[in-house]
Amino acid sequence: SRTSAWSRTVCLPRREVKYFTSDTHFRHGNILAFEPWRQSWARNISAMDEKLIEAWNAKVLPHDTIYHLGDFCFGNENQIHDIAKRLNGEIYLILGNHDRTAASNARCGLRAVKSIQVTSDTGLRFICKHDPRKFTVQEAEENDFLLHGHLHGQLHHDGIDPRITAKLLDVGVDAVRSIYPLTIEEVSELCMRKSPIS
């Protein structure tokens, strides 16, 4: 008998999702000592790298976009490339203080930039940098929230204008206590909890 067209299951590809993370510190020999929380899920650096890669690829698909807000990976270009090629998604790297140059990261398959602006489906405007001290008051006034890394969840906001600190959100692995990258919807929810837009 002829199969009805309506009885067939059609799997449509999931739309592109935008993700955020920071301060993964792949291959960083001292990060487990600096961030003892990581020792609860990784006994050594190799195990940490594997857990981070597994968590990344469990959420991020190859056609997704992920914004990494700095301090991606330690090592030479070959070592960085070995990590980058195992990660899903198109990776935009906002250079951190531990990252190699933009040209070096480009050779590793990463799109390296100084900052980037992203808008959510609901219209929230984010600007992303590694170090929160690099934001300007004008950027704070023109954007809804300021996403950053660098601080690993520490609230070192001394000397930063209050108009900036009111809109800061640290999306780093240690700040959010999650090895999984955050979707733009998850970031929006964290931001709205912190400082609702009137």
C-alpha positions, 0 to 999 in steps of 0.5 A, spaced: 500 500 500 502 507 498 504 510 504 501 517 506 506 523 505 502 525 512 505 519 515 512 521 514 517 524 520 521 530 517 526 532 521 528 540 520 535 542 522 535 546 529 536 554 527 543 557 529 544 558 536 548 563 539 552 561 545 557 565 550 563 563 555 569 565 557 576 563 561 576 556 559 583 556 560 584 550 556 591 547 557 593 551 563 597 548 568 595 552 574 588 553 573 586 547 578 590 551 583 587 558 582 580 555 581 579 549 586 572 549 584 574 545 578 577 540 582 570 537 583 570 535 576 577 534 574 583 531 577 588 534 572 588 538 566 587 533 561 581 531 564 579 538 565 580 539 557 576 533 556 570 535 560 570 542 557 570 539 550 565 534 552 560 539 555 561 544 549 559 539 544 553 537 548 550 544 547 553 547 541 552 544 534 557 545 528 552 551 525 552 555 531 556 561 533 559 561 540 562 568 543 568 566 547 570 572 551 577 571 552 583 566 555 581 560 551 587 556 551 594 556 553 600 553 549 603 554 542 599 554 535 599 547 534 596 546 541 591 551 540 589 548 534 588 541 536 583 544 542 579 549 537 578 543 531 575 539 536 570 544 538 563 545 535 561 552 532 564 558 529 568 561 534 569 568 535 574 569 540 575 576 544 582 576 546 584 576 553 590 577 557 592 570 556 591 569 549 596 569 543 595 575 537 589 575 533 593 573 527 596 567 531 589 565 533 586 566 526 591 561 524 588 556 529 581 557 526 578 562 531 575 569 529 579 573 534 576 580 535 577 586 541 570 586 542 563 584 539 556 587 539 550 582 539 543 583 539 538 578 542 531 576 539 528 580 544 532 586 542 537 586 548 543 589 546 550 586 549 557 588 548 562 583 549 569 584 552 574 580 556 576 585 561 570 589 564 575 595 566 575 596 558 568 598 557 566 605 557 560 609 560 558 611 553 558 603 551 554 602 558 549 607 555 548 605 548 547 597 550 543 593 555 548 589 558 556 588 558 558 581 558 565 580 560 570 574 563 577 575 566 574 576 573 573 568 574 567 571 578 571 575 583 567 582 584 573 587 583 570 593 580 574 598 584 575 604 580 569 602 575 564 607 574 557 605 577 554 606 570 558 600 568 558 596 574 550 596 574 550 592 567 556 587 568 555 580 567 561 575 568 560 569 563 566 565 565 566 558 567 568 559 574 563 565 575 557 561 572 559 555 575 558 551 569 562 548 564 557 548 559 556 555 554 550 559 555 545 560 550 543 567 549 537 566 552 540 564 558 545 570 558 538 574 557 535 571 563 541 572 568 542 579 566 534 580 567 535 577 574 541 582 575 538 588 573 531 588 570 530 593 564 524 598 565 
